[in-house]
Amino acid sequence: MTTTPLSATAGATQRPVVDPAPGRRRRPGRGGGRWTALLFLLPLLVYLVAFYVYPLARNVDLSLHDYTIRAFVTGDADFVGLANYRDILTDRTFSQAVFNTLVFTGVSLVFQFAIGLALAVFFRTSFPLSPVLRALFLVPWLLPLIVSASAWAWMLNSENGVVNWALSLFGVSQINWLTSPGWALASVTLANIWLGIPFNLVILYSGLQNIPGDLYEAAALDGATPRQQFWRITFPLLAPVSAITLLLGLVYTLKVVDIIWIMTTGGPGSASTTLAIWSYREAFGTGQPDFSPAAAVGNLLIVVAMLGGLLYLLIQRRQARS
Protein backbone atom coordinates (compact mmCIF):
# COMPACT_ATOMS: atom_id res chain seq x y z
CA MET A 1 0.00 0.00 0.00
CA THR A 2 1.44 3.34 -1.06
CA THR A 3 0.77 6.45 0.92
CA THR A 4 0.65 9.97 -0.47
CA PRO A 5 2.47 12.63 1.52
CA LEU A 6 0.26 15.09 3.35
CA SER A 7 2.03 18.02 1.79
CA ALA A 8 1.37 16.74 -1.70
CA THR A 9 -2.32 16.22 -0.95
CA ALA A 10 -2.65 19.70 0.42
CA GLY A 11 -0.94 21.15 -2.64
CA ALA A 12 -3.32 19.28 -4.90
CA THR A 13 -6.46 20.43 -3.16
CA GLN A 14 -5.52 24.08 -2.49
CA ARG A 15 -5.40 26.48 -5.40
CA PRO A 16 -4.06 30.03 -5.28
CA VAL A 17 -6.69 32.75 -5.24
CA VAL A 18 -6.20 35.17 -8.11
CA ASP A 19 -7.76 38.65 -8.05
CA PRO A 20 -9.17 39.14 -11.53
CA ALA A 21 -9.19 42.93 -11.32
CA PRO A 22 -6.90 44.27 -8.61
CA GLY A 23 -7.33 47.84 -9.88
CA ARG A 24 -11.09 47.70 -9.42
CA ARG A 25 -11.04 46.60 -5.80
CA ARG A 26 -13.78 48.40 -3.87
CA ARG A 27 -12.81 50.27 -0.79
CA PRO A 28 -14.86 49.15 2.19
CA GLY A 29 -17.12 51.80 3.65
CA ARG A 30 -16.50 54.42 0.95
CA GLY A 31 -20.18 55.18 0.42
CA GLY A 32 -20.85 55.26 4.14
CA GLY A 33 -18.01 57.72 4.70
CA ARG A 34 -19.43 60.09 2.09
CA TRP A 35 -22.84 60.08 3.73
CA THR A 36 -21.25 60.61 7.13
CA ALA A 37 -19.40 63.68 5.81
CA LEU A 38 -22.64 65.05 4.37
CA LEU A 39 -24.38 64.54 7.70
CA PHE A 40 -21.66 66.54 9.43
CA LEU A 41 -22.09 69.31 6.84
CA LEU A 42 -25.88 69.33 7.14
CA PRO A 43 -26.12 71.65 10.21
CA LEU A 44 -23.83 74.17 8.50
CA LEU A 45 -25.82 74.02 5.27
CA VAL A 46 -29.10 74.48 7.14
CA TYR A 47 -27.62 77.47 9.00
CA LEU A 48 -26.33 79.10 5.80
CA VAL A 49 -29.64 78.62 3.98
CA ALA A 50 -31.77 79.81 6.91
CA PHE A 51 -29.74 82.86 7.90
CA TYR A 52 -27.95 83.90 4.70
CA VAL A 53 -29.45 82.52 1.51
CA TYR A 54 -33.12 82.93 2.42
CA PRO A 55 -32.83 86.48 3.89
CA LEU A 56 -30.83 87.59 0.85
CA ALA A 57 -33.33 86.07 -1.57
CA ARG A 58 -36.18 87.58 0.43
CA ASN A 59 -34.54 90.99 0.34
CA VAL A 60 -34.13 90.79 -3.43
CA ASP A 61 -37.78 89.79 -3.72
CA LEU A 62 -38.80 92.78 -1.60
CA SER A 63 -36.84 95.15 -3.84
CA LEU A 64 -38.51 93.82 -6.99
CA HIS A 65 -42.08 94.22 -5.68
CA ASP A 66 -44.13 97.03 -4.23
CA TYR A 67 -44.55 95.83 -0.65
CA THR A 68 -46.71 97.73 1.78
CA ILE A 69 -48.18 96.66 5.12
CA ARG A 70 -51.31 95.49 3.33
CA ALA A 71 -49.23 93.54 0.79
CA PHE A 72 -47.45 91.73 3.61
CA VAL A 73 -50.80 90.60 5.00
CA THR A 74 -52.46 89.67 1.71
CA GLY A 75 -49.32 88.51 -0.10
CA ASP A 76 -50.29 90.13 -3.41
CA ALA A 77 -47.54 92.72 -3.85
CA ASP A 78 -47.26 94.08 -7.39
CA PHE A 79 -44.15 93.20 -9.34
CA VAL A 80 -42.36 96.42 -10.35
CA GLY A 81 -38.99 95.07 -11.51
CA LEU A 82 -36.17 97.57 -11.19
CA ALA A 83 -38.47 100.52 -10.53
CA ASN A 84 -37.42 100.73 -6.86
CA TYR A 85 -33.75 100.89 -7.84
CA ARG A 86 -34.52 103.59 -10.38
CA ASP A 87 -36.41 105.59 -7.76
CA ILE A 88 -33.63 105.51 -5.19
CA LEU A 89 -30.95 106.35 -7.75
CA THR A 90 -32.89 109.42 -8.89
CA ASP A 91 -33.87 110.48 -5.37
CA ARG A 92 -32.14 113.65 -4.19
CA THR A 93 -31.26 111.91 -0.92
CA PHE A 94 -29.15 109.33 -2.76
CA SER A 95 -26.18 111.57 -3.57
CA GLN A 96 -26.12 112.98 -0.04
CA ALA A 97 -26.33 109.49 1.47
CA VAL A 98 -23.53 108.18 -0.75
CA PHE A 99 -21.29 111.12 0.15
CA ASN A 100 -21.99 110.72 3.85
CA THR A 101 -21.36 106.97 3.64
CA LEU A 102 -18.00 107.50 1.93
CA VAL A 103 -16.91 110.12 4.46
CA PHE A 104 -18.22 108.22 7.48
CA THR A 105 -16.68 104.91 6.36
CA GLY A 106 -13.40 106.26 5.02
CA VAL A 107 -12.57 108.55 7.94
CA SER A 108 -13.60 105.89 10.47
CA LEU A 109 -11.43 103.21 8.86
CA VAL A 110 -8.36 105.46 8.59
CA PHE A 111 -8.42 106.69 12.18
CA GLN A 112 -9.52 103.39 13.71
CA PHE A 113 -6.71 101.54 11.96
CA ALA A 114 -4.04 104.20 12.60
CA ILE A 115 -4.84 104.61 16.29
CA GLY A 116 -5.34 100.87 16.79
CA LEU A 117 -1.98 100.11 15.13
CA ALA A 118 -0.21 102.77 17.21
CA LEU A 119 -1.66 101.32 20.41
CA ALA A 120 -0.80 97.76 19.34
CA VAL A 121 2.84 98.75 18.75
CA PHE A 122 2.87 100.61 22.07
CA PHE A 123 1.54 97.61 24.01
CA ARG A 124 3.97 95.24 22.28
CA THR A 125 6.56 96.39 24.80
CA SER A 126 5.74 94.86 28.16
CA PHE A 127 5.53 97.13 31.18
CA PRO A 128 3.81 96.72 34.58
CA LEU A 129 0.44 98.28 33.72
CA SER A 130 0.21 96.93 30.18
CA PRO A 131 -2.50 94.27 30.84
CA VAL A 132 -4.62 96.72 32.85
CA LEU A 133 -4.46 99.43 30.19
CA ARG A 134 -5.28 96.95 27.42
CA ALA A 135 -8.33 95.83 29.37
CA LEU A 136 -9.45 99.46 29.81
CA PHE A 137 -9.18 100.06 26.07
CA LEU A 138 -11.59 97.18 25.51
CA VAL A 139 -14.37 98.87 27.51
CA PRO A 140 -15.90 100.74 24.51
CA TRP A 141 -16.06 97.45 22.61
CA LEU A 142 -17.77 95.63 25.49
CA LEU A 143 -20.43 98.24 26.21
CA PRO A 144 -23.84 97.92 24.53
CA LEU A 145 -24.04 100.25 21.54
CA ILE A 146 -27.14 101.98 22.87
CA VAL A 147 -25.22 102.89 26.04
CA SER A 148 -22.23 104.20 24.10
CA ALA A 149 -24.38 106.21 21.70
CA SER A 150 -26.43 107.69 24.55
CA ALA A 151 -23.24 108.66 26.39
CA TRP A 152 -21.86 110.42 23.31
CA ALA A 153 -25.19 112.17 22.73
CA TRP A 154 -25.07 113.46 26.30
CA MET A 155 -21.43 114.59 26.06
CA LEU A 156 -22.05 116.43 22.77
CA ASN A 157 -25.30 118.03 23.90
CA SER A 158 -25.34 121.72 22.93
CA GLU A 159 -26.79 123.05 26.17
CA ASN A 160 -25.32 120.96 28.99
CA GLY A 161 -22.79 118.64 27.33
CA VAL A 162 -19.42 118.14 28.95
CA VAL A 163 -17.58 118.78 25.66
CA ASN A 164 -18.99 122.30 25.26
CA TRP A 165 -18.36 122.95 28.94
CA ALA A 166 -14.70 121.96 28.57
CA LEU A 167 -14.32 124.08 25.43
CA SER A 168 -15.90 127.07 27.17
CA LEU A 169 -13.00 127.04 29.64
CA PHE A 170 -10.74 127.97 26.72
CA GLY A 171 -13.08 130.65 25.41
CA VAL A 172 -14.65 128.56 22.64
CA SER A 173 -18.28 129.45 21.96
CA GLN A 174 -21.08 126.89 22.00
CA ILE A 175 -21.03 124.36 19.17
CA ASN A 176 -24.19 122.58 18.08
CA TRP A 177 -22.57 119.19 17.58
CA LEU A 178 -25.71 117.17 16.88
CA THR A 179 -28.06 119.78 15.43
CA SER A 180 -25.76 121.68 13.07
CA PRO A 181 -25.49 120.42 9.46
CA GLY A 182 -21.78 121.14 9.52
CA TRP A 183 -21.03 119.17 12.69
CA ALA A 184 -23.55 116.29 12.81
CA LEU A 185 -21.62 113.94 10.50
CA ALA A 186 -18.34 114.73 12.25
CA SER A 187 -19.91 113.98 15.63
CA VAL A 188 -21.23 110.54 14.72
CA THR A 189 -17.94 109.74 12.94
CA LEU A 190 -16.00 110.64 16.08
CA ALA A 191 -18.19 108.34 18.17
CA ASN A 192 -17.78 105.50 15.68
CA ILE A 193 -13.98 105.91 15.67
CA TRP A 194 -13.95 105.61 19.45
CA LEU A 195 -16.02 102.43 19.25
CA GLY A 196 -13.85 100.80 16.57
CA ILE A 197 -10.41 101.40 18.07
CA PRO A 198 -10.56 98.40 20.49
CA PHE A 199 -11.38 95.99 17.65
CA ASN A 200 -8.38 97.16 15.61
CA LEU A 201 -6.18 97.07 18.70
CA VAL A 202 -7.05 93.44 19.51
CA ILE A 203 -6.60 92.12 15.96
CA LEU A 204 -3.40 94.04 15.20
CA TYR A 205 -1.88 93.25 18.61
CA SER A 206 -2.48 89.54 17.95
CA GLY A 207 -0.77 89.91 14.58
CA LEU A 208 2.24 91.57 16.16
CA GLN A 209 2.72 88.61 18.49
CA ASN A 210 3.42 86.41 15.45
CA ILE A 211 6.37 88.54 14.29
CA PRO A 212 9.61 86.99 15.61
CA GLY A 213 11.52 89.19 18.02
CA ASP A 214 14.79 88.04 16.47
CA LEU A 215 14.10 90.26 13.47
CA TYR A 216 13.99 93.36 15.66
CA GLU A 217 17.15 92.32 17.50
CA ALA A 218 19.01 91.78 14.24
CA ALA A 219 17.75 95.11 12.88
CA ALA A 220 18.85 96.89 16.06
CA LEU A 221 22.33 95.35 15.77
CA ASP A 222 22.50 96.65 12.19
CA GLY A 223 21.73 100.15 13.46
CA ALA A 224 18.08 100.42 12.41
CA THR A 225 16.07 103.04 14.27
CA PRO A 226 12.63 102.23 15.72
CA ARG A 227 11.05 104.13 12.84
CA GLN A 228 12.98 102.08 10.29
CA GLN A 229 12.07 98.87 12.11
CA PHE A 230 8.40 99.77 11.89
CA TRP A 231 8.40 100.51 8.14
CA ARG A 232 10.82 97.70 7.16
CA ILE A 233 9.64 94.91 9.51
CA THR A 234 6.38 95.59 11.33
CA PHE A 235 4.27 97.12 8.60
CA PRO A 236 5.19 94.65 5.78
CA LEU A 237 4.83 91.54 7.95
CA LEU A 238 1.54 92.83 9.35
CA ALA A 239 0.04 93.32 5.88
CA PRO A 240 -2.17 90.15 5.85
CA VAL A 241 -3.61 90.95 9.27
CA SER A 242 -4.08 94.59 8.27
CA ALA A 243 -6.01 93.56 5.15
CA ILE A 244 -8.52 91.42 7.03
CA THR A 245 -8.85 94.11 9.73
CA LEU A 246 -9.72 96.75 7.14
CA LEU A 247 -12.13 94.40 5.38
CA LEU A 248 -14.02 93.61 8.58
CA GLY A 249 -13.98 97.28 9.50
CA LEU A 250 -15.47 98.15 6.11
CA VAL A 251 -18.30 95.64 6.53
CA TYR A 252 -19.06 96.72 10.10
CA THR A 253 -18.96 100.44 9.30
CA LEU A 254 -21.17 100.21 6.23
CA LYS A 255 -24.01 98.75 8.29
CA VAL A 256 -23.78 101.10 11.27
CA VAL A 257 -27.28 102.26 12.18
CA ASP A 258 -27.68 102.39 15.95
CA ILE A 259 -24.96 104.95 16.68
CA ILE A 260 -26.17 107.46 14.10
CA TRP A 261 -29.85 106.83 14.77
CA ILE A 262 -29.56 107.38 18.51
CA MET A 263 -27.36 110.47 18.21
CA THR A 264 -28.90 112.34 15.25
CA THR A 265 -31.49 110.04 13.54
CA GLY A 266 -29.66 110.96 10.33
CA GLY A 267 -30.35 114.66 10.70
CA PRO A 268 -30.59 117.52 10.70
CA GLY A 269 -32.30 116.91 7.41
CA SER A 270 -29.97 114.49 5.63
CA ALA A 271 -26.72 115.91 7.01
CA SER A 272 -25.73 112.61 8.70
CA THR A 273 -27.84 110.19 6.66
CA THR A 274 -25.83 107.24 5.34
CA LEU A 275 -27.15 104.49 3.09
CA ALA A 276 -27.78 102.26 6.09
CA ILE A 277 -29.69 105.03 7.90
CA TRP A 278 -31.66 105.79 4.76
CA SER A 279 -32.68 102.15 4.44
CA TYR A 280 -33.68 101.98 8.10
CA ARG A 281 -35.61 105.24 7.90
CA GLU A 282 -37.58 104.05 4.87
CA ALA A 283 -38.56 100.79 6.56
CA PHE A 284 -38.93 101.66 10.24
CA GLY A 285 -38.78 105.43 10.54
CA THR A 286 -41.60 107.77 11.37
CA GLY A 287 -44.43 107.85 8.89
CA GLN A 288 -45.64 105.24 6.44
CA PRO A 289 -43.08 102.41 6.10
CA ASP A 290 -41.85 101.73 2.58
CA PHE A 291 -40.15 98.34 2.64
CA SER A 292 -39.31 97.91 -1.03
CA PRO A 293 -37.05 100.99 -1.45
CA ALA A 294 -35.45 100.13 1.88
CA ALA A 295 -34.63 96.65 0.57
CA ALA A 296 -33.19 98.14 -2.61
CA VAL A 297 -30.86 100.42 -0.62
CA GLY A 298 -29.87 97.44 1.53
CA ASN A 299 -28.99 95.44 -1.55
CA LEU A 300 -26.70 98.23 -2.72
CA LEU A 301 -24.86 98.00 0.60
CA ILE A 302 -24.53 94.24 0.16
CA VAL A 303 -22.99 94.76 -3.27
CA VAL A 304 -20.47 97.25 -1.87
CA ALA A 305 -19.51 94.84 0.92
CA MET A 306 -19.11 92.01 -1.60
CA LEU A 307 -16.85 94.18 -3.75
CA GLY A 308 -14.72 94.81 -0.69
CA GLY A 309 -14.50 91.06 -0.10
CA LEU A 310 -13.51 90.42 -3.72
CA LEU A 311 -10.82 93.09 -3.49
CA TYR A 312 -9.46 91.37 -0.38
CA LEU A 313 -9.36 88.00 -2.17
CA LEU A 314 -7.49 89.53 -5.11
CA ILE A 315 -4.92 91.07 -2.78
CA GLN A 316 -4.47 87.77 -0.95
CA ARG A 317 -4.01 85.89 -4.24
CA ARG A 318 -1.45 88.40 -5.45
CA GLN A 319 0.47 88.12 -2.17
CA ALA A 320 0.41 84.33 -2.41
CA ARG A 321 1.90 84.42 -5.92
CA SER A 322 4.64 86.86 -5.00
Secondary structure, DSSP 8 states (H G I E B T S, - for coil): -----HHHHHHHH------S-GGG---TTHHHHHHHHHHHHHHHHHHHIIIIIHHHHHHHHHHTEE--HHHHHH---EE-TTHHHHHHHHSHHHHHHHHHHHHHHHHHHHHHHHHHHHHHHHHHS--TTHHHHHHHHTHHHHS-HHHHHHHHHHHT-TTT-HHHHHHHTTT-----TTT-TTTHHHHHHHHHHHHHHHHHHHHHHHHHHTS-HHHHHHHHHTT--HHHHIIIIIHHHTHHHHHHHHHHHHHHHHT--HHHHHHTTT-STTTT--HHHHHHHHHHSSSS--HHHHHHHHHHHHHHHHHHHHHHHHHHHHHHH-
